[in-house]
């Protein structure tokens, strides 16, 4: 059988050279148009392959798909069918799109109905998110934050190298790319002030993260081991964990982030599958001291995914402010999921598990404004002559990500969010 991520594969659908969505990628999303209600699709070049159409017209027969599984607001029911089924859909759609396969290629009426130009579609949330967890798994990020707010000589707290630290976030405010958000308001208190005041956050920040989505449940009381974890991981999105630093610093002791984080988190709308990312596995960093047995793992569990953040002032051009990579993560997803469930916590289909801010080793690779402008002491210079310590009203923050090898680019598209003034 020809593997769907074989770099030699080509599609009869035109795929521009710099496209995030060649035939080797085939990410899933939920889209709608003026003439089609919401449903599932696969990105190919500048088109969306309409899975509802393919299913209803017999192109996906024999794969164990229930009627109506794609004609839905979310992918949950589809990914909940399990990898036996979703892998076959990936394999079958790859076949239908291959340049040497004539079934759809030479069926002009079907081809024209099955392919929707992306510029005619609006991308929606890909999954209904029952639960959202945010980890804190970049050693560079945790070290930077510890250096700024605590002690440069003891930047990491004593538990950090032993536990993939995380907290439970807010699922209801996870939104797709393209949805504007209003600057959050809240309580803040500067160290010099005697009492807190209320108003718009003055330190609005992004956090460059990736999130994995689970496609299988374990059931309450059943731990997932590091070797079982990938059976539960369906795919990945880019994740911007919006953060109001001034609200955070006043509220977070003793129980952690609350209103500083729960107003919005933005994601890219295409879910790139674990299968599509197989060629990009790399060894993770050495973990020292050694971790407890339930966190030990075998094999390559990090992924070489290049990440970029751009800040675009209102009416201005994009400024690249950060270049990082998912491969820098100290704790990998297998360890995160094993730790999350070791006490018997149950994961559900559609859950999102974000990595934590992905900072690299150099200043240009830091994944938040807090670190890039080093707590406001090193403002970033933008091309329009303005400076940024944090994100301002009218700014658009854009995150992009892609893995690239053998002239094959497995991309995530982008997550793009504009900041509107408070109360607008
Ligand atoms: Ca975060």
Boltz pocket constraint, residues with backbone or C-beta under 6 A from the ligand:
constraints:
  - pocket:
      binder: B
      contacts: [[A, 134], [A, 135], [A, 207], [A, 209], [A, 241], [A, 356], [A, 357]]
      max_distance: 6.0
